[in-house]
Amino acid sequence: PYTTRDHSGFWRFLVIREGKNTGDCMVNLVTADAGSKGEEEVQKLATELRLHFPELTTIVHTINRLKAQVATGQESRVLHGLGFIHEHIGEFRFRISPESFFQTNTQGAEILLQTIKEVAALQGHEIVYDLYCGAGTIALWLSEGVRKVVGIEVIPAAIRDAKINAELNHVKNCEFIVGDIKDQLARAPELFQKHGSPQVIILDPPRAGLHPKVVQHVIHTAVPKIIYVSCNPSTFARDARMFCEAGYHLQKVQPIDMFPHTAHIESVSLLTK
């Protein structure tokens, strides 16, 4: 096993992702880089997994060369199956790759998405920017009730999935851009000229919350409505304070218990100007 004490070892993470509504199941073996010898060990384990768990639909090997102990990497290869799974939420079908973010609680995800839709109270004419869009889950869910959704995400594989998911669901009014959020917003005039100015911005950042520059860039857009989806109350409070100090009003905070019997809580909040 890999240890952060001296950054030695090979095996780092075993990630299992299941499509609760499709029966698909992916195993992602995350390791350090040990060259051909490491690949042989991974292939041996993959063979054993297929033998003992024939229900597995795909097995992927991901190499993380960084010291940070995270279950993502810089290189992936498919050992078995297609290298992705599918999941259904409501009427939508989603393709999920190893690198793509997707809510782990499928039933909770549908409640979360419906809450976002209700809090946003969309009228049908809006251009919505979905920042940290992942595989396009929120964008597609809102697509029927808006003029257009523009999704931005830094992970290329997630944007690839988002575009495929739009095609799978015959959604024509979603555009997806790969890039760092703060860099994309830094050139907001050019971005908005090309894709349209937003009436609503959706923020769904990781647990660390928003980069301060992202907060400032969003404030400078003067967008009238912000929907903030948070998985960390502490960083949400920090970011919400900055928005409120800039003239936004926190109108609503709706908590959602995505992980029952744990300390984790998701929330959907509405900020208006």
C-alpha positions as CSV (number, residue, x, y, z in Angstrom):
1,P,0.0,0.0,0.0
2,Y,1.0,3.6,-0.7
3,T,1.9,5.7,2.3
4,T,2.2,9.5,2.6
5,R,4.8,9.2,5.2
6,D,7.6,8.6,2.7
7,H,5.5,8.4,-0.5
8,S,6.4,4.8,-1.0
9,G,4.2,1.9,-2.1
10,F,2.1,1.1,-5.1
11,W,-1.6,0.5,-4.3
12,R,-3.4,3.8,-3.6
13,F,-7.2,3.5,-3.9
14,L,-9.9,1.1,-5.0
15,V,-12.9,3.1,-6.3
16,I,-16.2,1.4,-7.0
17,R,-19.0,3.2,-8.9
18,E,-22.4,1.6,-9.4
19,G,-25.3,2.6,-11.6
20,K,-28.1,2.0,-9.2
21,N,-30.7,2.2,-11.9
22,T,-28.7,0.4,-14.7
23,G,-26.8,-2.3,-12.9
24,D,-23.5,-1.1,-14.4
25,C,-20.5,-1.4,-12.1
26,M,-17.0,0.1,-12.5
27,V,-13.9,-0.7,-10.5
28,N,-11.1,1.9,-10.7
29,L,-7.7,0.7,-9.5
30,V,-5.7,3.8,-8.5
31,T,-1.9,3.2,-8.1
32,A,1.4,4.9,-8.1
33,D,3.6,4.5,-11.2
34,A,5.7,1.4,-11.1
35,G,6.3,0.9,-14.8
36,S,5.7,-2.5,-16.5
37,K,6.0,-4.4,-13.2
38,G,3.1,-2.4,-11.8
39,E,1.0,-3.0,-14.9
40,E,1.5,-6.7,-14.5
41,E,0.3,-6.6,-10.9
42,V,-2.7,-4.5,-11.8
43,Q,-3.6,-6.9,-14.7
44,K,-3.3,-9.8,-12.4
45,L,-5.7,-8.3,-9.9
46,A,-8.1,-7.3,-12.7
47,T,-8.2,-10.9,-13.9
48,E,-9.0,-12.1,-10.3
49,L,-11.7,-9.5,-10.0
50,R,-13.4,-10.6,-13.2
51,L,-13.2,-14.2,-12.0
52,H,-14.8,-13.6,-8.6
53,F,-17.1,-10.8,-9.6
54,P,-18.5,-11.4,-13.1
55,E,-21.1,-8.7,-12.6
56,L,-18.4,-6.0,-13.0
57,T,-19.0,-4.3,-16.3
58,T,-15.7,-2.4,-16.5
59,I,-12.3,-2.2,-14.8
60,V,-10.0,0.8,-15.2
61,H,-6.4,1.4,-14.0
62,T,-5.6,5.0,-13.1
63,I,-2.0,6.2,-12.3
64,N,-1.5,9.0,-9.8
65,R,2.1,10.3,-10.0
66,L,1.5,13.1,-7.6
67,K,2.3,13.0,-3.8
68,A,-1.2,14.2,-3.0
69,Q,-3.3,11.2,-1.8
70,V,-6.3,11.7,-4.1
71,A,-8.3,9.1,-6.0
72,T,-7.6,10.7,-9.4
73,G,-4.6,10.6,-11.7
74,Q,-2.9,11.7,-14.8
75,E,-3.3,8.6,-16.9
76,S,-6.0,5.9,-17.2
77,R,-6.3,2.7,-19.2
78,V,-9.2,0.4,-19.6
79,L,-8.6,-3.2,-18.5
80,H,-12.1,-4.6,-19.1
81,G,-15.3,-3.3,-20.6
82,L,-16.0,0.2,-22.0
83,G,-14.2,2.3,-19.4
84,F,-17.4,4.0,-18.2
85,I,-20.8,3.3,-16.7
86,H,-24.3,4.7,-17.3
87,E,-26.8,5.9,-14.7
88,H,-30.4,7.1,-15.0
89,I,-31.8,10.0,-13.0
90,G,-35.4,10.9,-13.8
91,E,-35.8,10.8,-17.5
92,F,-32.1,11.4,-18.2
93,R,-29.3,9.0,-19.0
94,F,-25.8,9.8,-18.0
95,R,-22.4,8.4,-19.0
96,I,-19.9,8.5,-16.2
97,S,-16.1,8.1,-16.7
98,P,-13.6,7.5,-13.9
99,E,-12.5,11.1,-13.9
100,S,-16.0,12.6,-14.0
101,F,-17.7,13.9,-10.8
102,F,-21.1,12.4,-10.3
103,Q,-23.2,12.4,-7.1
104,T,-22.7,9.1,-5.2
105,N,-26.2,9.0,-3.8
106,T,-28.4,8.6,-6.9
107,Q,-31.8,8.9,-5.1
108,G,-30.5,11.9,-3.2
109,A,-29.2,13.4,-6.5
110,E,-32.6,13.5,-8.0
111,I,-33.9,15.4,-4.9
112,L,-30.9,17.7,-5.2
113,L,-31.5,18.4,-8.8
114,Q,-35.2,19.0,-8.3
115,T,-34.4,21.4,-5.4
116,I,-32.0,23.4,-7.7
117,K,-34.7,23.7,-10.3
118,E,-37.3,24.9,-7.7
119,V,-34.9,27.4,-6.1
120,A,-33.9,28.8,-9.4
121,A,-37.5,29.4,-10.4
122,L,-36.6,29.6,-14.1
123,Q,-39.0,31.3,-16.5
124,G,-37.8,29.8,-19.7
125,H,-35.9,32.8,-21.3
126,E,-32.7,32.6,-19.2
127,I,-29.2,31.9,-20.2
128,V,-27.7,29.8,-17.3
129,Y,-24.0,29.3,-16.7
130,D,-23.3,26.1,-14.8
131,L,-19.8,26.4,-13.3
132,Y,-18.1,23.2,-12.2
133,C,-20.5,21.4,-14.4
134,G,-18.9,17.9,-14.2
135,A,-20.6,15.5,-16.5
136,G,-23.4,18.0,-17.2
137,T,-25.9,16.6,-14.7
138,I,-27.3,20.0,-13.5
139,A,-27.1,21.5,-17.0
140,L,-29.2,18.8,-18.6
141,W,-31.7,18.7,-15.8
142,L,-32.4,22.4,-16.3
143,S,-32.2,22.4,-20.1
144,E,-35.9,22.0,-20.7
145,G,-36.8,25.2,-18.8
146,V,-34.3,27.7,-20.1
147,R,-33.0,29.3,-23.3
148,K,-29.5,27.9,-23.0
149,V,-27.1,26.4,-20.5
150,V,-23.3,27.0,-20.7
151,G,-21.3,24.5,-18.6
152,I,-17.7,25.1,-17.7
153,E,-15.4,22.4,-16.1
154,V,-11.6,22.0,-15.8
155,I,-11.5,18.2,-16.3
156,P,-11.5,17.4,-20.0
157,A,-12.9,13.9,-19.5
158,A,-15.9,15.4,-17.7
159,I,-16.6,17.8,-20.5
160,R,-16.4,14.9,-23.0
161,D,-19.0,13.0,-20.9
162,A,-21.1,16.2,-20.7
163,K,-21.2,16.5,-24.5
164,I,-22.0,12.8,-24.9
165,N,-24.7,13.1,-22.3
166,A,-26.3,15.9,-24.2
167,E,-26.3,13.8,-27.3
168,L,-27.7,10.8,-25.4
169,N,-30.6,12.8,-24.2
170,H,-31.2,14.7,-27.4
171,V,-30.5,18.1,-25.7
172,K,-29.6,20.8,-28.1
173,N,-29.4,23.9,-25.9
174,C,-26.4,23.0,-23.8
175,E,-22.8,24.1,-24.6
176,F,-19.8,22.8,-22.6
177,I,-16.4,24.4,-22.3
178,V,-13.3,22.9,-20.8
179,G,-11.2,25.3,-18.8
180,D,-10.3,26.7,-15.4
181,I,-13.3,28.6,-14.0
182,K,-11.3,31.6,-12.8
183,D,-9.5,31.9,-16.1
184,Q,-12.7,31.6,-18.1
185,L,-14.4,34.3,-16.0
186,A,-11.4,36.5,-16.2
187,R,-12.3,37.1,-19.8
188,A,-16.0,37.4,-19.2
189,P,-16.7,40.0,-21.9
190,E,-15.3,37.8,-24.6
191,L,-17.0,34.7,-23.0
192,F,-20.4,36.4,-22.8
193,Q,-20.2,37.9,-26.3
194,K,-19.7,34.4,-27.7
195,H,-22.1,32.4,-25.5
196,G,-24.5,35.1,-24.2
197,S,-24.7,36.9,-20.9
198,P,-26.1,34.9,-18.0
199,Q,-29.2,35.7,-16.0
200,V,-28.4,32.9,-13.6
201,I,-25.1,31.4,-12.5
202,I,-24.9,28.0,-10.8
203,L,-21.9,27.3,-8.6
204,D,-21.2,23.7,-7.5
205,P,-17.6,23.8,-6.3
206,P,-15.7,21.0,-4.5
207,R,-15.4,21.0,-0.7
208,A,-12.7,23.7,-0.8
209,G,-15.3,26.1,-2.1
210,L,-14.7,28.9,-4.5
211,H,-11.3,30.4,-5.3
212,P,-11.4,34.1,-4.2
213,K,-10.8,35.2,-7.8
214,V,-13.9,33.2,-8.9
215,V,-16.0,35.0,-6.3
216,Q,-14.7,38.4,-7.5
217,H,-15.3,37.5,-11.1
218,V,-18.8,36.4,-10.5
219,I,-19.5,39.6,-8.5
220,H,-18.2,41.6,-11.4
221,T,-20.6,40.0,-13.8
222,A,-23.5,41.5,-11.7
223,V,-25.6,38.4,-12.5
224,P,-29.0,38.9,-10.8
225,K,-29.3,35.4,-9.5
226,I,-26.8,32.9,-8.1
227,I,-27.6,29.3,-7.1
228,Y,-24.8,28.0,-4.8
229,V,-24.7,24.2,-4.4
230,S,-22.4,23.3,-1.5
231,C,-21.1,20.2,0.2
232,N,-19.3,22.1,2.9
233,P,-21.1,24.5,5.2
234,S,-17.9,26.2,6.3
235,T,-16.6,27.2,2.9
236,F,-20.2,28.1,1.8
237,A,-20.5,30.5,4.7
238,R,-17.1,32.0,3.8
239,D,-18.1,32.5,0.2
240,A,-21.6,33.6,0.9
241,R,-20.3,36.4,3.2
242,M,-18.2,37.7,0.3
243,F,-21.2,37.8,-2.0
244,C,-23.3,39.5,0.6
245,E,-20.7,42.1,1.3
246,A,-20.7,42.9,-2.4
247,G,-24.5,43.6,-2.4
248,Y,-26.1,40.2,-2.9
249,H,-28.8,39.0,-0.5
250,L,-29.0,35.4,0.8
251,Q,-32.6,34.6,0.2
252,K,-32.8,30.9,0.9
253,V,-30.7,28.0,2.1
254,Q,-32.2,24.5,1.7
255,P,-30.1,21.6,3.3
256,I,-30.3,18.2,1.8
257,D,-29.2,15.1,3.6
258,M,-27.3,13.3,0.9
259,F,-25.3,11.1,3.4
260,P,-27.6,10.0,6.2
261,H,-26.0,9.3,9.6
262,T,-22.9,11.2,8.7
263,A,-21.7,14.8,9.5
264,H,-21.9,15.7,5.8
265,I,-24.7,17.9,4.5
266,E,-25.4,19.3,1.0
267,S,-27.2,22.6,0.5
268,V,-28.8,24.6,-2.2
269,S,-28.8,28.4,-1.7
270,L,-30.2,31.4,-3.5
271,L,-28.4,34.7,-3.7
272,T,-30.0,37.6,-5.5
273,K,-29.1,41.2,-6.4
